[in-house]
Amino acid sequence: MNDSIGYIFAPTHNAYNNVLMGILGYLAIKLRSLPNALQLILWIFVQWLSCHCGQKLEDASLLLRTEVFELSWYNMDPSLAGIYKIFLAHVSSTLHMKIQPIIYLNMNNFSSILKGAYSFLMYLLKM
């Protein structure tokens, strides 16, 4: 399958999260509804968990790149040094968890989701 589905659904994923969390927050505040507050907490936790796992993957990828880069390749056997250079080229790009094809799941994305949800919540409360 090509990436055209992802170009349609990836932006709507963030918009849906913002609207859903904003509405749940609004209902929890205005109706003093415990079920809505629990749903909001659960939804935020699910988003945090997925973004946290993506951030851990990025951090581990950067740590692996640093460790491989700091190896003393000049002391290696020449045939092993060639393999090392190929391995170094492969680990030089950071691994990401992402919603195909454009949204990376990391803590920056989590922050933007919370900012959008808060903005939508404030809009609803001002109405």
A tleap script that builds the chain and sets N, CA, C and O, in Angstrom:
source leaprc.protein.ff14SB
mol = sequence {
  NMET ASN ASP SER ILE GLY TYR ILE PHE ALA
  PRO THR HIE ASN ALA TYR ASN ASN VAL LEU
  MET GLY ILE LEU GLY TYR LEU ALA ILE LYS
  LEU ARG SER LEU PRO ASN ALA LEU GLN LEU
  ILE LEU TRP ILE PHE VAL GLN TRP LEU SER
  CYS HIE CYS GLY GLN LYS LEU GLU ASP ALA
  SER LEU LEU LEU ARG THR GLU VAL PHE GLU
  LEU SER TRP TYR ASN MET ASP PRO SER LEU
  ALA GLY ILE TYR LYS ILE PHE LEU ALA HIE
  VAL SER SER THR LEU HIE MET LYS ILE GLN
  PRO ILE ILE TYR LEU ASN MET ASN ASN PHE
  SER SER ILE LEU LYS GLY ALA TYR SER PHE
  LEU MET TYR LEU LEU LYS CMET
}
set mol.1.N position { 0.849 -1.170 0.000 }
set mol.1.CA position { 0.000 0.000 0.000 }
set mol.1.C position { 0.899 1.238 0.000 }
set mol.1.O position { 1.948 1.260 0.644 }
set mol.2.N position { 0.481 2.236 -0.712 }
set mol.2.CA position { 1.292 3.446 -0.751 }
set mol.2.C position { 0.999 4.331 0.462 }
set mol.2.O position { 0.171 3.996 1.309 }
set mol.3.N position { 1.689 5.456 0.525 }
set mol.3.CA position { 1.580 6.329 1.700 }
set mol.3.C position { 0.393 7.287 1.634 }
set mol.3.O position { 0.224 8.103 2.540 }
set mol.4.N position { -0.432 7.215 0.590 }
set mol.4.CA position { -1.521 8.184 0.471 }
set mol.4.C position { -2.515 8.062 1.626 }
set mol.4.O position { -3.067 9.071 2.064 }
set mol.5.N position { -2.754 6.851 2.126 }
set mol.5.CA position { -3.643 6.677 3.278 }
set mol.5.C position { -3.055 7.398 4.485 }
set mol.5.O position { -3.775 8.062 5.232 }
set mol.6.N position { -1.739 7.264 4.674 }
set mol.6.CA position { -1.088 7.924 5.806 }
set mol.6.C position { -1.154 9.427 5.723 }
set mol.6.O position { -1.303 10.095 6.746 }
set mol.7.N position { -1.046 9.982 4.514 }
set mol.7.CA position { -1.126 11.434 4.367 }
set mol.7.C position { -2.509 11.948 4.718 }
set mol.7.O position { -2.660 13.106 5.108 }
set mol.8.N position { -3.521 11.102 4.585 }
set mol.8.CA position { -4.880 11.507 4.935 }
set mol.8.C position { -5.113 11.344 6.437 }
set mol.8.O position { -5.640 12.246 7.089 }
set mol.9.N position { -4.712 10.176 6.991 }
set mol.9.CA position { -5.078 9.867 8.368 }
set mol.9.C position { -4.103 10.357 9.423 }
set mol.9.O position { -4.500 10.534 10.574 }
set mol.10.N position { -2.843 10.583 9.078 }
set mol.10.CA position { -1.880 11.028 10.086 }
set mol.10.C position { -2.237 12.404 10.652 }
set mol.10.O position { -2.238 12.558 11.874 }
set mol.11.N position { -2.541 13.415 9.824 }
set mol.11.CA position { -2.940 14.703 10.416 }
set mol.11.C position { -4.258 14.625 11.172 }
set mol.11.O position { -4.435 15.309 12.180 }
set mol.12.N position { -5.186 13.797 10.695 }
set mol.12.CA position { -6.462 13.691 11.399 }
set mol.12.C position { -6.291 12.977 12.737 }
set mol.12.O position { -7.095 13.171 13.649 }
set mol.13.N position { -5.243 12.150 12.860 }
set mol.13.CA position { -4.975 11.483 14.133 }
set mol.13.C position { -4.697 12.521 15.216 }
set mol.13.O position { -5.268 12.446 16.304 }
set mol.14.N position { -3.829 13.486 14.930 }
set mol.14.CA position { -3.542 14.520 15.916 }
set mol.14.C position { -4.756 15.405 16.164 }
set mol.14.O position { -5.037 15.764 17.308 }
set mol.15.N position { -5.471 15.757 15.116 }
set mol.15.CA position { -6.660 16.589 15.291 }
set mol.15.C position { -7.707 15.854 16.126 }
set mol.15.O position { -8.343 16.449 16.996 }
set mol.16.N position { -7.881 14.577 15.859 }
set mol.16.CA position { -8.842 13.775 16.629 }
set mol.16.C position { -8.443 13.724 18.100 }
set mol.16.O position { -9.291 13.860 18.982 }
set mol.17.N position { -7.148 13.528 18.364 }
set mol.17.CA position { -6.684 13.502 19.753 }
set mol.17.C position { -6.952 14.824 20.440 }
set mol.17.O position { -7.413 14.844 21.581 }
set mol.18.N position { -6.671 15.935 19.764 }
set mol.18.CA position { -6.885 17.253 20.356 }
set mol.18.C position { -8.361 17.481 20.670 }
set mol.18.O position { -8.711 17.926 21.764 }
set mol.19.N position { -9.212 17.176 19.711 }
set mol.19.CA position { -10.645 17.393 19.906 }
set mol.19.C position { -11.189 16.470 20.995 }
set mol.19.O position { -11.940 16.909 21.866 }
set mol.20.N position { -10.812 15.203 20.946 }
set mol.20.CA position { -11.317 14.247 21.929 }
set mol.20.C position { -10.898 14.634 23.348 }
set mol.20.O position { -11.729 14.644 24.257 }
set mol.21.N position { -9.625 14.949 23.544 }
set mol.21.CA position { -9.172 15.306 24.888 }
set mol.21.C position { -9.766 16.637 25.332 }
set mol.21.O position { -10.057 16.820 26.515 }
set mol.22.N position { -9.949 17.562 24.403 }
set mol.22.CA position { -10.587 18.833 24.753 }
set mol.22.C position { -12.024 18.643 25.200 }
set mol.22.O position { -12.458 19.230 26.191 }
set mol.23.N position { -12.760 17.820 24.465 }
set mol.23.CA position { -14.170 17.566 24.822 }
set mol.23.C position { -14.268 16.811 26.136 }
set mol.23.O position { -15.114 17.134 26.971 }
set mol.24.N position { -13.415 15.808 26.336 }
set mol.24.CA position { -13.447 15.071 27.614 }
set mol.24.C position { -13.109 15.989 28.784 }
set mol.24.O position { -13.729 15.899 29.844 }
set mol.25.N position { -12.132 16.871 28.597 }
set mol.25.CA position { -11.803 17.833 29.650 }
set mol.25.C position { -12.951 18.786 29.924 }
set mol.25.O position { -13.240 19.109 31.076 }
set mol.26.N position { -13.603 19.234 28.859 }
set mol.26.CA position { -14.750 20.135 29.001 }
set mol.26.C position { -15.880 19.458 29.770 }
set mol.26.O position { -16.455 20.045 30.687 }
set mol.27.N position { -16.192 18.220 29.390 }
set mol.27.CA position { -17.261 17.500 30.083 }
set mol.27.C position { -16.895 17.209 31.531 }
set mol.27.O position { -17.751 17.265 32.414 }
set mol.28.N position { -15.638 16.903 31.775 }
set mol.28.CA position { -15.205 16.625 33.143 }
set mol.28.C position { -15.313 17.877 34.015 }
set mol.28.O position { -15.662 17.791 35.193 }
set mol.29.N position { -15.012 19.038 33.432 }
set mol.29.CA position { -15.053 20.285 34.203 }
set mol.29.C position { -16.486 20.786 34.365 }
set mol.29.O position { -16.928 21.071 35.478 }
set mol.30.N position { -17.206 20.891 33.252 }
set mol.30.CA position { -18.551 21.482 33.302 }
set mol.30.C position { -19.571 20.582 33.997 }
set mol.30.O position { -20.402 21.064 34.767 }
set mol.31.N position { -19.509 19.279 33.729 }
set mol.31.CA position { -20.490 18.369 34.327 }
set mol.31.C position { -19.994 17.735 35.616 }
set mol.31.O position { -20.730 17.007 36.281 }
set mol.32.N position { -18.743 18.013 35.966 }
set mol.32.CA position { -18.106 17.375 37.113 }
set mol.32.C position { -18.299 15.855 37.033 }
set mol.32.O position { -18.713 15.193 37.985 }
set mol.33.N position { -17.974 15.343 35.839 }
set mol.33.CA position { -18.228 13.936 35.519 }
set mol.33.C position { -16.968 13.112 35.751 }
set mol.33.O position { -15.954 13.311 35.081 }
set mol.34.N position { -17.039 12.189 36.700 }
set mol.34.CA position { -15.909 11.305 36.988 }
set mol.34.C position { -15.597 10.357 35.830 }
set mol.34.O position { -14.421 10.155 35.526 }
set mol.35.N position { -16.611 9.758 35.162 }
set mol.35.CA position { -16.270 8.884 34.021 }
set mol.35.C position { -15.524 9.618 32.910 }
set mol.35.O position { -14.605 9.062 32.309 }
set mol.36.N position { -15.914 10.864 32.633 }
set mol.36.CA position { -15.204 11.626 31.605 }
set mol.36.C position { -13.789 11.966 32.047 }
set mol.36.O position { -12.863 11.949 31.236 }
set mol.37.N position { -13.616 12.272 33.321 }
set mol.37.CA position { -12.270 12.554 33.825 }
set mol.37.C position { -11.390 11.308 33.741 }
set mol.37.O position { -10.213 11.398 33.391 }
set mol.38.N position { -11.958 10.149 34.062 }
set mol.38.CA position { -11.190 8.908 33.965 }
set mol.38.C position { -10.850 8.567 32.514 }
set mol.38.O position { -9.752 8.091 32.227 }
set mol.39.N position { -11.798 8.812 31.595 }
set mol.39.CA position { -11.504 8.597 30.179 }
set mol.39.C position { -10.392 9.525 29.704 }
set mol.39.O position { -9.519 9.110 28.942 }
set mol.40.N position { -10.419 10.765 30.145 }
set mol.40.CA position { -9.378 11.724 29.772 }
set mol.40.C position { -8.022 11.279 30.297 }
set mol.40.O position { -7.026 11.326 29.574 }
set mol.41.N position { -7.981 10.851 31.543 }
set mol.41.CA position { -6.720 10.377 32.125 }
set mol.41.C position { -6.211 9.154 31.373 }
set mol.41.O position { -5.019 9.052 31.083 }
set mol.42.N position { -7.108 8.230 31.059 }
set mol.42.CA position { -6.713 7.033 30.317 }
set mol.42.C position { -6.213 7.399 28.922 }
set mol.42.O position { -5.212 6.848 28.465 }
set mol.43.N position { -6.890 8.312 28.244 }
set mol.43.CA position { -6.488 8.703 26.901 }
set mol.43.C position { -5.121 9.388 26.919 }
set mol.43.O position { -4.280 9.133 26.058 }
set mol.44.N position { -4.910 10.249 27.898 }
set mol.44.CA position { -3.603 10.913 28.023 }
set mol.44.C position { -2.526 9.877 28.316 }
set mol.44.O position { -1.423 9.967 27.776 }
set mol.45.N position { -2.828 8.888 29.167 }
set mol.45.CA position { -1.848 7.851 29.477 }
set mol.45.C position { -1.486 7.034 28.239 }
set mol.45.O position { -0.313 6.726 28.029 }
set mol.46.N position { -2.472 6.678 27.420 }
set mol.46.CA position { -2.199 5.912 26.198 }
set mol.46.C position { -1.320 6.723 25.252 }
set mol.46.O position { -0.380 6.190 24.662 }
set mol.47.N position { -1.622 7.999 25.109 }
set mol.47.CA position { -0.796 8.849 24.252 }
set mol.47.C position { 0.618 8.977 24.811 }
set mol.47.O position { 1.596 8.912 24.067 }
set mol.48.N position { 0.716 9.158 26.119 }
set mol.48.CA position { 2.032 9.270 26.747 }
set mol.48.C position { 2.826 7.984 26.560 }
set mol.48.O position { 4.017 8.030 26.252 }
set mol.49.N position { 2.181 6.845 26.742 }
set mol.49.CA position { 2.871 5.570 26.619 }
set mol.49.C position { 3.423 5.359 25.214 }
set mol.49.O position { 4.575 4.959 25.050 }
set mol.50.N position { 2.606 5.627 24.205 }
set mol.50.CA position { 3.091 5.440 22.831 }
set mol.50.C position { 4.210 6.420 22.504 }
set mol.50.O position { 5.190 6.035 21.866 }
set mol.51.N position { 4.091 7.660 22.919 }
set mol.51.CA position { 5.140 8.650 22.655 }
set mol.51.C position { 6.394 8.366 23.484 }
set mol.51.O position { 7.510 8.595 23.017 }
set mol.52.N position { 6.218 7.877 24.694 }
set mol.52.CA position { 7.369 7.538 25.539 }
set mol.52.C position { 8.166 6.381 24.931 }
set mol.52.O position { 9.397 6.408 24.921 }
set mol.53.N position { 7.468 5.379 24.429 }
set mol.53.CA position { 8.158 4.254 23.780 }
set mol.53.C position { 8.920 4.729 22.546 }
set mol.53.O position { 10.047 4.293 22.308 }
set mol.54.N position { 8.322 5.606 21.772 }
set mol.54.CA position { 9.015 6.160 20.610 }
set mol.54.C position { 10.232 6.965 21.009 }
set mol.54.O position { 11.262 6.912 20.337 }
set mol.55.N position { 10.124 7.715 22.102 }
set mol.55.CA position { 11.263 8.500 22.582 }
set mol.55.C position { 12.381 7.590 23.078 }
set mol.55.O position { 13.559 7.865 22.847 }
set mol.56.N position { 12.012 6.508 23.761 }
set mol.56.CA position { 13.032 5.557 24.223 }
set mol.56.C position { 13.767 4.925 23.041 }
set mol.56.O position { 14.980 4.721 23.100 }
set mol.57.N position { 13.038 4.616 21.969 }
set mol.57.CA position { 13.669 4.068 20.768 }
set mol.57.C position { 14.651 5.065 20.163 }
set mol.57.O position { 15.758 4.690 19.778 }
set mol.58.N position { 14.253 6.331 20.077 }
set mol.58.CA position { 15.155 7.354 19.545 }
set mol.58.C position { 16.392 7.512 20.426 }
set mol.58.O position { 17.509 7.624 19.920 }
set mol.59.N position { 16.193 7.520 21.737 }
set mol.59.CA position { 17.328 7.661 22.656 }
set mol.59.C position { 18.284 6.481 22.542 }
set mol.59.O position { 19.501 6.666 22.535 }
set mol.60.N position { 17.736 5.263 22.453 }
set mol.60.CA position { 18.587 4.075 22.312 }
set mol.60.C position { 19.332 4.091 20.989 }
set mol.60.O position { 20.489 3.676 20.922 }
set mol.61.N position { 18.684 4.563 19.944 }
set mol.61.CA position { 19.331 4.652 18.637 }
set mol.61.C position { 20.491 5.643 18.667 }
set mol.61.O position { 21.554 5.380 18.105 }
set mol.62.N position { 20.286 6.771 19.318 }
set mol.62.CA position { 21.370 7.757 19.441 }
set mol.62.C position { 22.510 7.225 20.298 }
set mol.62.O position { 23.677 7.483 20.001 }
set mol.63.N position { 22.191 6.489 21.353 }
set mol.63.CA position { 23.225 5.904 22.207 }
set mol.63.C position { 24.034 4.856 21.443 }
set mol.63.O position { 25.256 4.791 21.576 }
set mol.64.N position { 23.349 4.038 20.644 }
set mol.64.CA position { 24.046 3.045 19.830 }
set mol.64.C position { 24.975 3.718 18.826 }
set mol.64.O position { 26.108 3.280 18.630 }
set mol.65.N position { 24.491 4.784 18.194 }
set mol.65.CA position { 25.328 5.509 17.240 }
set mol.65.C position { 26.561 6.075 17.920 }
set mol.65.O position { 27.656 6.007 17.360 }
set mol.66.N position { 26.411 6.629 19.108 }
set mol.66.CA position { 27.546 7.183 19.842 }
set mol.66.C position { 28.548 6.095 20.207 }
set mol.66.O position { 29.755 6.275 20.047 }
set mol.67.N position { 28.044 4.963 20.698 }
set mol.67.CA position { 28.940 3.868 21.083 }
set mol.67.C position { 29.699 3.307 19.880 }
set mol.67.O position { 30.897 3.036 19.972 }
set mol.68.N position { 29.016 3.137 18.771 }
set mol.68.CA position { 29.671 2.608 17.570 }
set mol.68.C position { 30.688 3.615 17.036 }
set mol.68.O position { 31.771 3.237 16.590 }
set mol.69.N position { 30.333 4.893 17.085 }
set mol.69.CA position { 31.230 5.930 16.588 }
set mol.69.C position { 32.512 6.010 17.412 }
set mol.69.O position { 33.571 6.329 16.873 }
set mol.70.N position { 32.431 5.725 18.712 }
set mol.70.CA position { 33.591 5.837 19.592 }
set mol.70.C position { 34.462 4.580 19.624 }
set mol.70.O position { 35.476 4.562 20.321 }
set mol.71.N position { 34.092 3.529 18.888 }
set mol.71.CA position { 34.938 2.329 18.825 }
set mol.71.C position { 36.271 2.659 18.143 }
set mol.71.O position { 36.330 3.489 17.236 }
set mol.72.N position { 37.300 2.016 18.583 }
set mol.72.CA position { 38.618 2.256 17.977 }
set mol.72.C position { 38.773 1.349 16.751 }
set mol.72.O position { 39.372 0.276 16.829 }
set mol.73.N position { 38.226 1.795 15.633 }
set mol.73.CA position { 38.232 0.990 14.415 }
set mol.73.C position { 39.622 0.882 13.798 }
set mol.73.O position { 39.896 -0.045 13.035 }
set mol.74.N position { 40.491 1.821 14.124 }
set mol.74.CA position { 41.830 1.810 13.539 }
set mol.74.C position { 42.679 0.661 14.078 }
set mol.74.O position { 43.705 0.333 13.482 }
set mol.75.N position { 42.279 0.039 15.191 }
set mol.75.CA position { 42.989 -1.130 15.717 }
set mol.75.C position { 42.404 -2.443 15.202 }
set mol.75.O position { 42.920 -3.511 15.530 }
set mol.76.N position { 41.347 -2.387 14.409 }
set mol.76.CA position { 40.680 -3.596 13.926 }
set mol.76.C position { 41.430 -4.196 12.737 }
set mol.76.O position { 42.226 -3.541 12.063 }
set mol.77.N position { 41.135 -5.457 12.521 }
set mol.77.CA position { 41.606 -6.129 11.312 }
set mol.77.C position { 41.001 -5.393 10.105 }
set mol.77.O position { 39.848 -4.969 10.185 }
set mol.78.N position { 41.728 -5.226 8.996 }
set mol.78.CA position { 41.202 -4.468 7.849 }
set mol.78.C position { 39.863 -4.991 7.313 }
set mol.78.O position { 39.016 -4.195 6.907 }
set mol.79.N position { 39.660 -6.300 7.306 }
set mol.79.CA position { 38.370 -6.815 6.824 }
set mol.79.C position { 37.247 -6.457 7.797 }
set mol.79.O position { 36.122 -6.183 7.379 }
set mol.80.N position { 37.550 -6.460 9.072 }
set mol.80.CA position { 36.558 -6.082 10.079 }
set mol.80.C position { 36.297 -4.580 10.049 }
set mol.80.O position { 35.180 -4.140 10.319 }
set mol.81.N position { 37.314 -3.794 9.723 }
set mol.81.CA position { 37.134 -2.345 9.632 }
set mol.81.C position { 36.173 -1.992 8.500 }
set mol.81.O position { 35.406 -1.036 8.616 }
set mol.82.N position { 36.206 -2.748 7.417 }
set mol.82.CA position { 35.255 -2.506 6.326 }
set mol.82.C position { 33.826 -2.783 6.754 }
set mol.82.O position { 32.913 -2.025 6.426 }
set mol.83.N position { 33.636 -3.866 7.486 }
set mol.83.CA position { 32.301 -4.184 8.004 }
set mol.83.C position { 31.861 -3.123 9.008 }
set mol.83.O position { 30.689 -2.749 9.062 }
set mol.84.N position { 32.815 -2.644 9.802 }
set mol.84.CA position { 32.514 -1.593 10.773 }
set mol.84.C position { 32.004 -0.336 10.066 }
set mol.84.O position { 31.045 0.285 10.523 }
set mol.85.N position { 32.632 0.036 8.969 }
set mol.85.CA position { 32.214 1.242 8.243 }
set mol.85.C position { 30.797 1.087 7.708 }
set mol.85.O position { 30.014 2.036 7.737 }
set mol.86.N position { 30.465 -0.105 7.220 }
set mol.86.CA position { 29.103 -0.357 6.739 }
set mol.86.C position { 28.116 -0.265 7.903 }
set mol.86.O position { 27.054 0.343 7.772 }
set mol.87.N position { 28.467 -0.871 9.045 }
set mol.87.CA position { 27.604 -0.827 10.233 }
set mol.87.C position { 27.437 0.604 10.725 }
set mol.87.O position { 26.340 1.006 11.113 }
set mol.88.N position { 28.513 1.368 10.710 }
set mol.88.CA position { 28.448 2.771 11.131 }
set mol.88.C position { 27.522 3.567 10.222 }
set mol.88.O position { 26.775 4.425 10.692 }
set mol.89.N position { 27.567 3.291 8.939 }
set mol.89.CA position { 26.672 3.983 8.011 }
set mol.89.C position { 25.207 3.654 8.311 }
set mol.89.O position { 24.339 4.517 8.180 }
set mol.90.N position { 24.932 2.415 8.710 }
set mol.90.CA position { 23.552 2.020 9.002 }
set mol.90.C position { 23.041 2.594 10.314 }
set mol.90.O position { 21.863 2.936 10.412 }
set mol.91.N position { 23.889 2.708 11.316 }
set mol.91.CA position { 23.415 3.230 12.605 }
set mol.91.C position { 23.469 4.752 12.659 }
set mol.91.O position { 23.055 5.340 13.658 }
set mol.92.N position { 23.963 5.397 11.624 }
set mol.92.CA position { 24.055 6.850 11.659 }
set mol.92.C position { 22.696 7.524 11.505 }
set mol.92.O position { 22.556 8.700 11.841 }
set mol.93.N position { 21.695 6.805 11.005 }
set mol.93.CA position { 20.356 7.382 10.939 }
set mol.93.C position { 19.563 6.938 12.170 }
set mol.93.O position { 19.618 5.776 12.573 }
set mol.94.N position { 18.837 7.870 12.751 }
set mol.94.CA position { 18.079 7.604 13.973 }
set mol.94.C position { 16.823 6.795 13.656 }
set mol.94.O position { 16.137 7.062 12.670 }
set mol.95.N position { 16.529 5.811 14.494 }
set mol.95.CA position { 15.299 5.038 14.356 }
set mol.95.C position { 14.151 5.804 15.002 }
set mol.95.O position { 14.316 6.423 16.054 }
set mol.96.N position { 12.992 5.754 14.363 }
set mol.96.CA position { 11.815 6.450 14.864 }
set mol.96.C position { 10.613 5.523 14.826 }
set mol.96.O position { 10.495 4.674 13.943 }
set mol.97.N position { 9.718 5.697 15.798 }
set mol.97.CA position { 8.374 5.126 15.691 }
set mol.97.C position { 7.537 6.240 15.098 }
set mol.97.O position { 7.577 7.377 15.569 }
set mol.98.N position { 6.784 5.915 14.067 }
set mol.98.CA position { 5.994 6.988 13.485 }
set mol.98.C position { 4.671 6.490 12.953 }
set mol.98.O position { 4.498 5.311 12.644 }
set mol.99.N position { 3.742 7.424 12.856 }
set mol.99.CA position { 2.475 7.183 12.201 }
set mol.99.C position { 2.750 7.506 10.744 }
set mol.99.O position { 3.017 8.655 10.392 }
set mol.100.N position { 2.685 6.506 9.918 }
set mol.100.CA position { 3.103 6.668 8.523 }
set mol.100.C position { 2.336 7.790 7.863 }
set mol.100.O position { 1.140 7.928 8.121 }
set mol.101.N position { 2.937 8.570 7.053 }
set mol.101.CA position { 4.354 8.671 6.752 }
set mol.101.C position { 5.037 9.856 7.414 }
set mol.101.O position { 6.230 10.058 7.190 }
set mol.102.N position { 4.330 10.661 8.229 }
set mol.102.CA position { 4.921 11.947 8.604 }
set mol.102.C position { 5.037 12.248 10.091 }
set mol.102.O position { 5.831 13.115 10.455 }
set mol.103.N position { 4.309 11.598 10.956 }
set mol.103.CA position { 4.284 11.994 12.366 }
set mol.103.C position { 5.133 11.034 13.199 }
set mol.103.O position { 4.863 9.833 13.242 }
set mol.104.N position { 6.161 11.572 13.859 }
set mol.104.CA position { 7.005 10.774 14.737 }
set mol.104.C position { 6.383 10.707 16.124 }
set mol.104.O position { 5.926 11.718 16.657 }
set mol.105.N position { 6.369 9.515 16.703 }
set mol.105.CA position { 5.868 9.357 18.058 }
set mol.105.C position { 7.033 9.562 19.021 }
set mol.105.O position { 7.835 8.654 19.241 }
set mol.106.N position { 7.118 10.740 19.582 }
set mol.106.CA position { 8.123 11.045 20.595 }
set mol.106.C position { 7.524 12.081 21.541 }
set mol.106.O position { 6.368 12.474 21.386 }
set mol.107.N position { 8.290 12.509 22.491 }
set mol.107.CA position { 7.752 13.422 23.503 }
set mol.107.C position { 7.441 14.804 22.932 }
set mol.107.O position { 6.624 15.530 23.499 }
set mol.108.N position { 8.072 15.180 21.828 }
set mol.108.CA position { 7.690 16.440 21.169 }
set mol.108.C position { 6.271 16.344 20.627 }
set mol.108.O position { 5.500 17.300 20.719 }
set mol.109.N position { 5.926 15.196 20.063 }
set mol.109.CA position { 4.573 14.989 19.567 }
set mol.109.C position { 3.575 14.984 20.722 }
set mol.109.O position { 2.491 15.557 20.610 }
set mol.110.N position { 3.935 14.345 21.823 }
set mol.110.CA position { 3.058 14.330 23.001 }
set mol.110.C position { 2.805 15.746 23.501 }
set mol.110.O position { 1.683 16.098 23.863 }
set mol.111.N position { 3.851 16.544 23.518 }
set mol.111.CA position { 3.714 17.935 23.943 }
set mol.111.C position { 2.782 18.706 23.008 }
set mol.111.O position { 1.951 19.487 23.469 }
set mol.112.N position { 2.915 18.494 21.710 }
set mol.112.CA position { 2.044 19.208 20.775 }
set mol.112.C position { 0.594 18.743 20.896 }
set mol.112.O position { -0.330 19.539 20.726 }
set mol.113.N position { 0.391 17.452 21.189 }
set mol.113.CA position { -0.979 16.957 21.392 }
set mol.113.C position { -1.596 17.614 22.629 }
set mol.113.O position { -2.748 18.048 22.594 }
set mol.114.N position { -0.832 17.687 23.718 }
set mol.114.CA position { -1.357 18.321 24.934 }
set mol.114.C position { -1.620 19.808 24.730 }
set mol.114.O position { -2.612 20.336 25.234 }
set mol.115.N position { -0.750 20.483 24.003 }
set mol.115.CA position { -0.967 21.911 23.724 }
set mol.115.C position { -2.242 22.118 22.919 }
set mol.115.O position { -3.033 23.016 23.208 }
set mol.116.N position { -2.433 21.270 21.896 }
set mol.116.CA position { -3.640 21.391 21.081 }
set mol.116.C position { -4.896 21.090 21.875 }
set mol.116.O position { -5.902 21.784 21.731 }
set mol.117.N position { -4.848 20.068 22.706 }
set mol.117.CA position { -6.012 19.713 23.524 }
set mol.117.C position { -6.329 20.823 24.526 }
set mol.117.O position { -7.494 21.145 24.760 }
set mol.118.N position { -5.287 21.401 25.112 }
set mol.118.CA position { -5.503 22.495 26.065 }
set mol.118.C position { -6.093 23.712 25.363 }
set mol.118.O position { -6.988 24.367 25.897 }
set mol.119.N position { -5.596 24.014 24.177 }
set mol.119.CA position { -6.129 25.152 23.427 }
set mol.119.C position { -7.598 24.932 23.090 }
set mol.119.O position { -8.410 25.849 23.216 }
set mol.120.N position { -7.943 23.720 22.664 }
set mol.120.CA position { -9.331 23.429 22.331 }
set mol.120.C position { -10.201 23.468 23.585 }
set mol.120.O position { -11.333 23.948 23.533 }
set mol.121.N position { -9.693 22.974 24.701 }
set mol.121.CA position { -10.426 23.036 25.967 }
set mol.121.C position { -10.696 24.481 26.365 }
set mol.121.O position { -11.811 24.811 26.770 }
set mol.122.N position { -9.699 25.341 26.259 }
set mol.122.CA position { -9.887 26.747 26.611 }
set mol.122.C position { -10.894 27.413 25.689 }
set mol.122.O position { -11.685 28.250 26.126 }
set mol.123.N position { -10.867 27.038 24.398 }
set mol.123.CA position { -11.853 27.570 23.451 }
set mol.123.C position { -13.258 27.164 23.872 }
set mol.123.O position { -14.176 27.984 23.846 }
set mol.124.N position { -13.433 25.903 24.260 }
set mol.124.CA position { -14.752 25.441 24.678 }
set mol.124.C position { -15.209 26.114 25.955 }
set mol.124.O position { -16.391 26.424 26.102 }
set mol.125.N position { -14.296 26.344 26.877 }
set mol.125.CA position { -14.678 26.984 28.139 }
set mol.125.C position { -15.018 28.458 27.962 }
set mol.125.O position { -15.794 29.005 28.746 }
set mol.126.N position { -14.457 29.111 26.954 }
set mol.126.CA position { -14.760 30.530 26.710 }
set mol.126.C position { -16.077 30.733 25.989 }
set mol.126.O position { -16.613 31.841 25.981 }
set mol.127.N position { -16.615 29.667 25.376 }
set mol.127.CA position { -17.873 29.803 24.621 }
set mol.127.C position { -19.051 30.007 25.540 }
set mol.127.O position { -20.182 30.140 25.074 }
savepdb mol mol.pdb
quit
